[in-house]
Structure formats: structure tokens, C-alpha cells
């Protein structure tokens, strides 16, 4: 099969498309013919080596953490899927491989693809959808009419999170550049803050939930816009920056220290704060699928690249300012 291989850590040019042996599914695995995949910021951070303190691969390795495709074979112990099923999902970080024509995935990490969208659109949803869901849903379900602040609303997690929060009756505030104002408003943001000319900490007060997608000083300021007892969910650990400064092993200790400081600062401010690491969970995707089919959540696709242009697709995402997600057409 054709697949993207990463022989070493480094810039996008370390990615190459080549022929590799087809994967063999285990007893509880599903073999999927990949129709499309997508790129998340975590993908270029892994490629550059910024995550290697926590995610260690035996190179060469096939990257990619989102997929949509068709089941072509199943392991002997698989019970949820059959050959011909259209599925989507995001495998665990220690078992990627979505930038390839075939992938063996645990059946627990897959769900049936929403029927009303294409494979390209479906491939943009799993990782960001699981991340947004874990950040917001435990608290959105507690009561209605909550105020939610989502940083970087035009990004992959942001575009999904805005729609999810709005669907559950929240008043959504977000930050973006002026060029993305119309996009985030169309997704359900009621309050749009231009981060180039406004400081969100001067505009917002008494938020119930904050989804922190920036970390650092922005995270500290975001705690200040929460009501007492409010909740901050952070999806940024700062690991790549610490890796560059201290090396991969000490970087993990630096992250732990940073998160401890975040918890202490939150406690002193009378709010809750937690780092959210998404869980690859097909059962969670099964909750997302009907929302997509009902039109409550729609994919936002910035660009689509062929598998052969994987390096340029990484450059696109790494430059920042992506509107939604960048997809890879595999077949």
C-alpha cells in the first residue's frame, strides 16, 4: 500500500510517500481502507519531535490521527463492524497510521460515519470532536444557559466547540481575527472578540466555562474571566516549547510543574482548572454522529490535499490561522 513514512523528526520534508506492507489486523482490530484523513496541530508537533518525551515511536513510522473509510476486513473477535461499513475515528497516539491506504484500528476507536457528509468531511471531525466534547460536555450537561468562552474559535477544536456549546443552549464568546468573524458567527458564536484590537479579559466577565487553546499568559488571563466556581479546560501543555528548551525528558517534568502551577492558581482564584487529553473512543463518536446528521454540527474544511502533498499540508497547518481543518484525500 501507499503510506506516508516519517524516518526522523524534523521539518515537513521528513515526510515521504512510499510503498509499505499492508497492515495485519489483530483479533479485535478492523482493517479500514482509508478514504481520507486530516491534520491536527498535534501531528506537526509529533513530526517535529516536540512530543517525543511522552509519545515515543520506533522510526520509521506512519503518522496520522484521523480517518474516514470503509471496512475491508475484521479480526476474529470483532463484533461491532462488518465488511463494507463506512466508519470514522481517531486511533490512540501510540498507534497512529491514518496517512495510508490501509490501517488496522481497534474496533473500540471507531464509529459509523455520519451518512450526510463525505469521507473528507468526516475525517476532519474525530480528534477535534472528542477533544471539544471532553472539555465541555461534563459541565454543559449540568445546567442550561451557561456562558462559554472558547479561545481560537476558527481553529479545528474551536469550530467544533462553538457548535457543540451553542447546540446545548450556551451563550458562546470566542476570539478570532476579523477575517473569521463571519465564520464563527455562523457557527453560533454570539460574542466575537477581535484578538488583534481587543483584549478578551477587558470584555468578558462571569463565564461558566473556558476552553483554553492557547496556554501561557492567555490561560492565566482566561481564569480571570471565570465566575467563582467556573471551569477552565486546557488543551495546551506547552510540551514542544519545553522540549526545545530542556530536552524531551526534562520537558515532561516542566509540563507537570506547569500544570501544578495552573491548579494552584485556579484554586487561589476560586475556579477549577484541568488539562484535557482526548480519549480515542468510538462510543463518544457515536454520540457525535447524530448531531452531525441532524445538522447541529457541520465540518469546516479549509483545504484538501492529496496524499502526495502531505508535506505541504503540514506546512499549511503549521503556519497557523487554519479555518477549521486541513484534510488529506487518500483514495
Phi, psi and omega in degrees: 000161172275139179206157173273128177247141173246108183275336181204166175280149179158203182288176182305332182293350176287347179274132179220148178262128184209175176271132177224162178297148175296144177287154177250119182288143173280180184303325182253017181261155172246131175268120186245131168279110187284124175268325181203155173223184178209171184243134175245159176307326179299331182294315180285334175291320175296312181302321182282350179094003183290343182254004192291349173291333180249324183247103184251121179252149170270103184284150000288156186218151176262116181277182176113127186235014175222142178208155166218137183186200186234134179291127179246346176196157179225149174290165185297333184262004181286133182238344189266342187225155178230162177303133180100345179293138173270126187227163171216160182175178178222112182288170179295155182298332181273004179215064181282210177121018185282343178273065183201163181286336178223149175212141173262121185231143173300136181298336180291344184261006183241158172217164177290136182296141172305136188284341188264005180230162180281170176296322179299314179294317182297325182293344180274354191261324194302305186293314181291325179294315178297320180297310181298319181299314182292330178287322192252318194296324179302335182255329176297329183283349184283326179200167180265172174057042177274156176260124185235130176250121182244114178286150176055058188294341181271356180280183183298306178294320183299313182297324178289314185296321178302313182294320180296314180295317180296320179300330180264020169085012183279152168272116189254127171248147180208165174248145175193175174279161181304329182292342181253007182302312182296321180299305185292329176294320180293337179275346176126004177289125180271337183226115184245123184251123178282106186292346179280333184238349183233152173254120186300330181290344175271345187258321190260149175212152169055042175285145178277322184222138171237131170259107183272114179248009186241325182072192175057221183295328179296326178292318179299316180293326181296327177299329182288345179264359179277147169290161176298129185089358179290176189231129172249126175247118184253133178252013182240124178257339184080011185302315180302318179295318178294324178298318179296324183278318191243352188092164190294325185281311178295333179300323179297318177296322179296322177296315180300319178294320179296317180292326176296320177295321178299315180297317180295315180299320179295317181298319179294331180273355179078026179233173177254147177213140180209146171276134182250120174250118188296148179253125177289108192217110178296327179296324177292318177300328178294337174280330180283323185308310180296330177295324177290316182292333177277350182088005179289331177230129177237144178292147174241109185250117181281316183201156177234126179244148170288160181304325182297338182257032184301322181296318179292325176297320176296319178299320180303310183290321184291336177291341180085175177068024175290136176268102184077236187232157171256126183254158177240119175277113184267318181216000000 
